[in-house]
Amino acid sequence: MAVFRLITRRNRAGCLIGRSPRPRVNFLVTRVDVSADTVYAMTRAIFSNLTQLVQTHPAASGISLKDAMVGTPLLLHPGAERYYREVGILR
């Protein structure tokens, strides 16, 4: 089932027509020149501390390792790719 966003001049944030709102996909973006070790450590820290993140902001309750690759709009940084392979969600 496709969901289309309608963005008009009066409604720049957009709206969904005839559908329930979809969950928003959160992702972290970094530059390619950030070291693989740093991105690996950041990715690992996020998934290792989800309980604390949810306590900090309820939106973090939507983050899960199971769904980490769903809707990923960009190529993975080598450090993130390493972590996801290590935990078994990438081959």
HUCOR-V297740 format. One record per run of one state. SS is the DSSP state (2 for helix, 1 for strand, 0 for the rest). FROM is the first residue (numbers start at 1). TO is the last residue. If there is no record, write none. Layout:
ss:SS from:FROM to:TO
ss:SS from:FROM to:TO
This chain:
ss:0 from:1 to:4
ss:1 from:5 to:6
ss:0 from:7 to:14
ss:1 from:15 to:16
ss:0 from:17 to:35
ss:2 from:36 to:48
ss:0 from:49 to:49
ss:2 from:50 to:56
ss:0 from:57 to:57
ss:2 from:58 to:62
ss:0 from:63 to:77
ss:2 from:78 to:86
ss:0 from:87 to:91
